[in-house]
């Protein structure tokens, strides 16, 4: 799994009820670097995930928020474009 395939894999895991694979995908995304996150956000798989499984985005945000709280204040982590 890598930044280019994780969103597609997550969408498939959600659609087919593969809870362990889904959890691993969420862990991979939430625990990764901002660079990997940016690469994932630019994929067609992410667009498909947003369209097919928007509820998964809430789970991603919760997981990322938990990781952010455990990081130092200097670390930046977001699931979308900077505003």
N, C-alpha and C positions, 0 to 999 in steps of 0.2 A: 504494500500500500504506500502511496506517496501523495503529494499535494495535488497531482494531476488526476488521480483516480478516487480519492477518498470521498468526494461528494457523491459521485455516481454509485459507489459502493454503499454509502449510507442510504441513499434513496432506495436501492434494491433491498438492502437489509430491512428497511422500514416496510416496504411493500410486501415482502415475503415473510415477515414476522420472525426474522433472525435476530433475536434480542442480544445475543452475545457479540455478533458481528457489529450490530448497531452500536453497542456500548464501546467496542474497540475503536470504531470510527470516531465517535464523539470524543473519546479520550485522546486519540491522535490529533484531532483538530484543536481541542481545548489546550492540549499540552505542548503544542508546536510553537515554532517561532512566528513572528509577525510576517517574515518573508514567505514562509510556507502558507500561512493563512491568506496572504495577498494572492499567491499563485492559485490557491484553491478557489478563491472568490472570482477569479478570472476565467474559470472553466465552464464549459457547457454543462458539465455535471452539476455544478452549483445552481445554474439557472433551472435545470430540471428538478433539482431538489426543492428549490423555492416553489416551483409551480406544482409539483406532485405531492410534497409532504411539508407544507408550511409549519405544521405543529412541531416538527423536528427542530426548527430554528429556535423555538423557545427552550428546548432541551440544550441546544448548543450554547445559548446565552447563559443559562444557569451554570453549565459546566465551565464555561470561560470565566464567568464571574467568580466562581469558586477558585479557579486557578489564579486569577488576577489578585485576589485577596491574599493568596499565599506567596505572591512574588513581592519583590521590593517595590517601593513607590516609584522608582525610576523606570521600571519596565512598563511599556505600553502594550496593550492588547485589545483589539477590537474585532468585531465580526462584520464590519462594514466600512464604507469610506469615511475618512476623517472629515468632519464638518468644521 
